[in-house]
Amino acid sequence: MTLEGYFRVIRKGWVFIVVFALLGIGAGAALAIAATPQYRTTTTMYVSVAVSDTPTAGDLTSGNNYAQAKVKSYVSIITSASVLDTVIAELNLDTTSKRLASQLSAESPTGTVIIELTATDSDPQTAANLANATAQSFSEAVVNDLEKPAGGGDSLVKVQVVDPALVPTSPSSPNVPLNIVLGLLVGLVFGLGAAFLRTALDTRVHGAHDVSSVTDAPLLGGISFDPESNKHPLLVHSDPRNPRAEAFRALRTNLRFVSAGSDNHCFVVTSSIAGEGKSTTAANLSLALAETGVRVVIIDGDLRKPKLADYMGLEGAVGLTDVLIGSVPLVDVLQRWGNRELYVLPAGRVPPNPSELLGSDAMQNLLSALNDQVDYVIIDAPPLLPVTDGAIISSMTAGAIVVAGSGKVKRTELARALNSLTSIDSKVVGVVLTMLPNKGPDSYHNEKYGYYGAGPVDEEAETAPARRRRGRK
């Protein structure tokens, strides 16, 4: 995964990260508040070895080396039962030597004859008493027992307390700031883990990066999500200054770029599964094309669940099926929409054999005739995965525009849909992302520009056939 990919995962999963971070901070603070304060104090002892009254440099060096060697063993002896039983009796403690040893720790800095003994207890005075009493008991055990000469006499090893333990004034734990920071770090780790796990398990298409991981086909445009789109599907007409309407115009521009130089201007608009917004996209794309002065025919090629007539507010009882079976001439069912060169061919009656009709010679002849007479033919076709109708129609056209609903279609479904087109040598013109979020890393940002389609025809926006037609007039 690239660095950009990591940032994308973090942006998409920021809720998980924030929630777990707050939980970690809360847990760290709660543990700090609930924990019993512990106090620590340290006593320092010096170990030495007696030498002759007039020691030489060699005697001193030998004695110091011997003391250092002994110190390593003494560190372990401090918490032994022979030392701590005396402490328990002296301080009258209700505990055992094993439990008391867990409150004590001893260490010796490397290369020294110093022993640092640390005691910990919930009571500061008890902690100081434990450290000092243990140091005294250890000193007596070394001098009187462990290092006492077998033949009698004084021990050559001496243990002297050089820095007795003082009563601590503040607890050593819990460290509330440290607990909160540790809780925050742990929470961030879990939050990041949850964000990456969510990304790994989520196989749906969310943005351009998901499309690029499935296909090399160009991304023709992105349409943001509008929960009210079913109420006003023809956004280019009803709200021309809406950013979503501008997105359809951007799609129009990109389509003209990818189709430049081709004599075939018939395009199928389809999707992988139902509910991705293909019919809305087809209708608004046709409106956006018609704004530039070109002649456009939009055909409802979904003979199973036709929607185009309802979206366009037209009568759809007679249409494509009637033309294909030869019962009605095309000119009688082709309905002009609005005051532009936009013509609508509804689906007509739902036939029992949609695939056969759409794959017939009559359909091929119809598309060829329309392609010669108008500048663009847009066909709203059924989804590719449930039925084969869309793939059949695409083989007769310049290619398919595949609509992918963000958060709706899975990457595997989109891949299967695209493969169904390429397997029959149909061209995938490009992919249009719909239902994109308005915020976040996958959002589609589009500034609200003025509506240019309401004014005079843009000469540079017109296709060559449109300019020729205007010149003949």
C-alpha positions in Angstrom: 0.0 0.0 0.0 1.3 3.5 -0.9 1.6 6.3 1.5 -1.4 7.9 0.0 -3.3 4.7 0.6 -2.4 4.8 4.3 -3.6 8.4 4.6 -6.8 7.4 2.8 -7.5 4.6 5.3 -6.8 6.9 8.2 -9.2 9.5 6.8 -11.9 7.0 6.2 -11.4 5.3 9.6 -10.9 8.5 11.7 -14.0 7.7 13.7 -12.6 4.4 14.9 -9.3 6.0 15.7 -10.9 8.9 17.7 -13.3 6.5 19.6 -10.5 4.1 20.5 -8.2 6.9 21.5 -10.8 8.4 23.8 -11.5 4.9 25.3 -7.8 4.5 25.9 -7.5 7.9 27.6 -10.6 7.0 29.7 -9.2 3.6 30.6 -5.8 5.0 31.5 -7.3 7.7 33.7 -9.7 5.3 35.4 -6.9 2.8 36.2 -4.9 5.7 37.6 -7.7 6.9 39.8 -8.7 3.4 41.0 -5.1 2.3 41.7 -3.7 2.5 45.3 -0.9 5.0 45.5 2.5 3.4 46.1 5.5 5.1 47.7 9.1 4.3 46.9 12.3 5.1 48.8 15.9 4.0 48.5 18.8 3.3 50.9 22.4 3.1 49.7 25.0 0.7 51.1 28.8 0.6 50.6 30.6 -2.7 50.7 34.3 -2.8 51.6 37.0 -5.3 52.4 39.5 -4.7 55.2 43.2 -4.7 54.3 46.4 -4.4 56.4 47.2 -1.3 58.4 49.7 -0.2 55.8 48.1 -1.3 52.5 49.9 -1.2 49.3 48.3 -0.2 45.9 48.0 -3.9 45.1 46.2 -4.6 48.4 43.7 -1.9 47.7 43.1 -3.0 44.1 42.8 -6.7 45.3 40.3 -5.7 48.0 38.2 -3.6 45.7 38.0 -6.3 43.1 37.0 -8.8 45.8 34.3 -6.4 47.1 32.9 -6.0 43.5 32.8 -9.7 43.0 30.9 -10.1 46.3 28.4 -7.4 45.6 27.0 -9.3 42.7 26.0 -12.1 45.1 24.8 -9.8 47.8 22.2 -8.3 45.6 20.4 -11.6 45.5 20.9 -12.3 49.2 19.1 -9.1 50.3 15.6 -10.5 49.5 16.4 -13.9 50.9 14.3 -15.4 53.8 17.4 -15.2 56.2 17.4 -11.4 55.8 13.7 -10.7 55.6 12.5 -12.9 58.5 14.5 -10.6 60.8 12.8 -7.6 59.2 9.4 -9.1 59.7 10.1 -9.8 63.4 11.6 -6.4 64.0 8.8 -4.4 62.4 6.1 -6.8 63.6 4.7 -7.3 60.0 1.8 -9.6 59.1 3.4 -11.0 56.0 5.7 -13.6 54.7 9.3 -13.3 53.4 8.1 -14.2 49.9 5.5 -11.5 49.9 7.8 -9.0 51.4 10.5 -9.7 48.8 8.0 -8.5 46.1 8.2 -5.1 47.7 11.9 -4.9 47.6 14.5 -4.6 44.8 18.3 -4.3 44.9 20.8 -3.4 42.3 24.5 -2.5 42.0 25.8 -0.1 39.4 28.4 -1.8 37.2 32.0 -1.4 38.4 31.0 -0.2 41.9 30.8 -1.6 45.4 27.5 0.3 46.0 24.2 -1.5 46.6 20.9 0.4 46.2 18.0 -1.1 48.0 14.5 0.2 47.1 11.3 -0.5 49.1 7.8 0.1 47.9 4.6 0.3 50.1 1.2 2.0 50.1 2.3 3.8 53.3 5.3 6.2 52.9 6.6 5.6 56.5 6.4 1.8 56.2 8.3 2.0 52.9 11.2 3.9 54.7 11.1 1.5 57.6 11.3 -1.5 55.3 14.3 -0.1 53.4 16.3 0.8 56.5 15.4 -2.3 58.4 16.3 -4.5 55.5 19.6 -2.7 55.0 20.4 -3.3 58.7 19.4 -6.9 58.6 21.4 -7.5 55.5 24.5 -5.9 57.0 24.3 -8.0 60.1 23.8 -11.2 58.0 26.9 -10.5 55.9 29.2 -9.5 58.7 28.0 -12.0 61.4 27.1 -15.0 59.3 28.1 -15.1 55.7 31.5 -13.5 55.9 32.5 -14.4 59.4 35.9 -16.3 59.4 35.7 -20.0 60.2 38.5 -19.7 62.8 36.8 -16.8 64.6 37.6 -13.1 64.6 36.1 -10.1 62.8 34.8 -10.3 59.3 37.0 -8.7 56.6 33.8 -7.6 54.7 32.0 -4.5 56.0 28.6 -3.2 54.8 27.9 0.4 55.7 24.7 2.4 55.1 25.9 5.7 53.5 22.5 7.1 52.6 19.5 5.9 54.7 16.0 5.9 53.2 13.8 8.9 53.8 10.1 9.0 54.0 8.8 9.8 50.5 6.5 12.8 50.2 4.8 11.9 46.9 3.6 8.6 45.4 5.7 7.0 42.7 2.6 5.4 41.2 0.2 5.7 39.7 1.6 8.3 37.3 -1.6 9.8 36.0 -0.2 11.7 33.0 1.9 8.7 32.0 -1.2 6.4 32.3 -3.2 8.7 30.1 -0.5 8.9 27.5 -0.1 5.1 27.5 -3.9 4.7 27.2 -3.9 7.2 24.3 -1.2 5.2 22.5 -2.9 1.9 23.1 -6.2 3.4 21.9 -4.5 4.7 18.8 -3.0 1.3 18.0 -6.4 -0.4 18.4 -8.1 2.4 16.4 -5.7 2.1 13.5 -6.1 -1.6 13.6 -9.8 -1.3 13.4 -9.6 1.2 10.5 -7.3 -1.1 8.5 -9.3 -4.1 9.3 -12.5 -2.4 8.1 -10.7 -1.4 4.9 -9.5 -5.0 4.4 -12.9 -6.5 4.9 -14.8 -3.9 2.9 -14.8 -5.0 -0.7 -17.2 -2.3 -2.0 -16.2 0.4 -4.5 -15.9 3.7 -2.7 -13.8 5.9 -4.9 -11.5 6.2 -7.9 -8.7 4.2 -6.3 -11.1 1.2 -6.1 -12.0 1.5 -9.7 -8.4 1.8 -10.7 -7.7 -1.5 -8.8 -10.3 -3.2 -11.0 -9.9 -1.8 -14.5 -7.7 0.3 -16.6 -10.7 2.0 -18.2 -10.8 5.7 -17.7 -12.9 7.3 -15.0 -15.3 9.6 -16.9 -16.8 11.4 -14.0 -18.1 11.3 -10.4 -21.6 12.2 -9.2 -22.2 12.9 -5.6 -25.0 11.3 -3.6 -28.3 13.0 -3.3 -31.0 11.3 -1.2 -33.7 13.3 -3.1 -32.6 12.2 -6.5 -35.6 10.0 -7.0 -37.9 13.0 -6.6 -36.1 15.1 -9.2 -34.0 12.8 -11.4 -33.5 15.3 -14.2 -31.2 17.5 -12.2 -29.5 19.1 -15.3 -32.9 20.5 -16.1 -34.6 21.1 -12.7 -31.5 22.6 -10.9 -28.9 23.5 -13.5 -26.7 25.4 -11.1 -26.4 22.4 -8.7 -22.9 21.0 -8.4 -24.3 17.6 -9.4 -25.5 19.1 -12.6 -22.1 20.4 -13.3 -20.7 16.9 -12.7 -23.0 15.6 -15.5 -21.6 18.3 -17.8 -18.1 17.2 -16.9 -19.1 13.7 -17.8 -20.4 15.0 -21.2 -17.1 16.7 -21.9 -15.1 13.6 -21.0 -17.3 11.4 -23.2 -16.7 13.7 -26.2 -13.0 13.4 -25.7 -13.0 9.6 -25.5 -15.3 9.4 -28.5 -13.4 11.9 -30.7 -12.6 10.6 -34.2 -15.1 7.8 -34.1 -18.0 7.6 -36.6 -20.1 5.6 -34.1 -21.7 7.7 -31.4 -24.0 5.1 -29.9 -23.3 4.5 -26.3 -24.8 2.1 -23.7 -25.1 3.2 -20.1 -25.3 0.2 -17.8 -24.1 -1.0 -14.4 -23.1 -4.1 -12.6 -26.2 -4.5 -10.4 -29.5 -2.7 -10.0 -29.8 0.5 -8.0 -26.5 2.2 -9.0 -28.1 5.2 -10.8 -27.6 4.2 -14.5 -31.0 5.5 -15.7 -30.5 8.8 -13.9 -27.0 9.1 -15.3 -28.2 8.3 -18.9 -31.0 10.8 -18.7 -28.9 13.6 -17.3 -26.0 12.9 -19.7 -28.5 13.2 -22.6 -29.8 16.5 -21.3 -26.2 17.8 -20.9 -25.3 16.8 -24.4 -28.4 18.4 -25.8 -27.5 21.7 -24.1 -24.6 22.1 -26.5 -26.9 22.1 -29.5 -26.3 18.6 -30.8 -29.1 16.1 -31.7 -29.4 13.4 -29.1 -31.7 10.3 -29.0 -32.0 8.5 -25.7 -33.4 5.0 -25.8 -34.9 3.0 -22.9 -33.2 -0.3 -23.6 -34.2 -1.8 -20.3 -37.1 -3.9 -21.5 -37.5 -5.6 -18.1 -37.8 -2.6 -15.7 -38.1 0.5 -17.8 -37.9 3.8 -16.0 -36.9 6.4 -18.6 -40.5 7.4 -19.6 -41.4 8.1 -16.0 -38.2 10.1 -15.4 -38.8 12.2 -18.6 -42.5 12.6 -17.9 -43.6 11.0 -21.1 -46.1 8.4 -22.3 -44.3 5.1 -22.5 -47.0 2.6 -23.6 -45.6 2.5 -27.1 -41.9 2.5 -27.9 -38.8 0.4 -28.7 -40.5 -3.0 -28.6 -43.1 -1.9 -31.1 -40.5 -0.5 -33.4 -38.4 -3.7 -33.2 -41.4 -6.0 -34.1 -42.4 -3.6 -36.9 -45.8 -2.7 -35.7 -45.0 1.1 -35.4 -42.7 3.3 -37.4 -39.8 4.9 -35.5 -41.0 8.4 -36.4 -44.4 7.8 -34.6 -42.9 6.9 -31.2 -39.8 9.1 -31.1 -40.8 11.9 -28.7 -39.1 15.3 -28.6 -38.3 16.5 -25.1 -38.2 20.2 -24.3 -37.1 22.9 -26.7 -33.8 21.3 -27.6 -32.8 18.5 -30.0 -33.4 15.8 -27.5 -35.6 12.8 -28.6 -36.8 10.0 -26.3 -37.6 6.5 -27.4 -39.4 4.8 -24.5 -39.2 1.0 -23.9 -42.8 0.4 -24.8 -44.5 -2.8 -23.7 -42.5 -5.3 -21.7 -41.9 -8.3 -24.0 -41.5 -11.9 -23.0 -38.2 -12.2 -24.8 -36.1 -9.0 -24.1 -32.7 -10.5 -25.0 -33.9 -11.8 -28.4 -35.4 -8.5 -29.3 -32.3 -6.5 -28.3 -30.0 -8.8 -30.1 -32.0 -8.9 -33.3 -31.1 -7.4 -36.7 -33.9 -4.9 -36.2 -32.1 -3.5 -33.3 -28.9 -3.3 -35.2 -30.6 -1.6 -38.1 -32.3 0.9 -35.8 -29.0 1.9 -34.1 -27.3 2.3 -37.5 -30.1 4.5 -38.8 -30.1 6.7 -35.7 -26.3 7.0 -35.7 -26.4 8.4 -39.2 -29.2 10.9 -38.4 -28.2 12.3 -35.0 -25.0 13.2 -33.2 -25.4 10.9 -30.1 -27.5 7.9 -29.2 -27.6 7.1 -25.5 -29.1 3.7 -24.5 -30.2 3.0 -21.0 -29.5 -0.8 -20.7 -30.2 -3.3 -17.9 -27.5 -4.2 -15.3 -24.8 -6.6 -16.7 -24.8 -9.2 -13.9 -28.5 -10.2 -13.6 -29.1 -10.4 -17.4 -27.2 -10.3 -20.6 -29.2 -7.5 -22.3 -26.7 -4.8 -21.6 -23.8 -6.8 -23.0 -25.8 -7.7 -26.1 -26.6 -4.1 -26.9 -23.0 -2.9 -26.2 -21.7 -5.1 -29.0 -23.7 -3.0 -31.5 -22.4 0.4 -30.2 -19.2 2.3 -29.8 -19.0 1.0 -26.2 -20.4 0.9 -22.8 -20.4 3.5 -20.0 -20.4 1.5 -16.8 -22.0 3.2 -13.8 -20.5 2.1 -10.4 -22.4 3.1 -7.2 -20.1 4.1 -4.4 -20.7 1.9 -1.4 -23.2 -0.1 -3.5 -21.3 -2.4 -5.8 -18.5 -4.7 -4.8 -15.1 -4.6 -6.5 -15.6 -8.3 -7.6 -19.0 -7.4 -9.0 -17.6 -4.5 -11.0 -14.8 -6.7 -12.3 -17.3 -9.5 -13.4 -19.4 -6.9 -15.1 -16.5 -5.4 -17.0 -15.3 -8.9 -17.9 -18.7 -9.7 -19.4 -18.2 -6.9 -21.8 -14.5 -7.6 -22.8 -15.3 -11.3 -23.2 -17.5 -10.4 -26.2 -15.1 -7.8 -27.5 -17.3 -4.9 -26.4 -15.4 -1.7 -25.6 -15.6 -0.2 -22.1 -15.6 3.5 -22.8 -15.2 4.3 -19.1 -16.6 4.2 -15.6 -18.8 6.8 -13.9 -18.9 6.8 -10.1 -22.2 7.7 -8.6 -23.5 8.0 -5.0 -20.2 9.5 -3.9 -20.1 11.0 -0.4 -20.2 14.7 -0.1 -17.4 14.7 2.5 -14.3 12.6 3.1 -11.5 11.1 1.0 -13.9 9.7 -1.6 -16.1 12.8 -1.9 -16.6 14.5 -5.2 -15.7 18.2 -5.0 -17.3 20.4 -7.6 -17.6 24.2 -7.2 -21.0 25.8 -7.9 -20.4 27.6 -11.2 -22.9 29.6 -13.2 -25.1 27.7 -15.6 -23.6 28.1 -19.0 -26.2 26.1 -20.9 -28.9 28.7 -20.6 -27.1 31.2 -22.9 -26.1 31.1 -26.5 -24.8 27.9 -28.0 -21.1 27.5 -27.2 -19.4 27.1 -30.6 -16.4 25.3 -29.1 -18.6 23.0 -27.2 -20.5 21.9 -30.3 -19.6 18.8 -32.2 -18.7 19.1 -35.9 -22.0 17.7 -37.1 -23.9 20.3 -35.0 -21.8 23.1 -36.5 -22.4 21.8 -40.0 -26.2 21.6 -39.4 -26.2 25.2 -38.0 -24.3 26.4 -41.0 -26.8 24.9 -43.4 -29.6 26.8 -41.6 
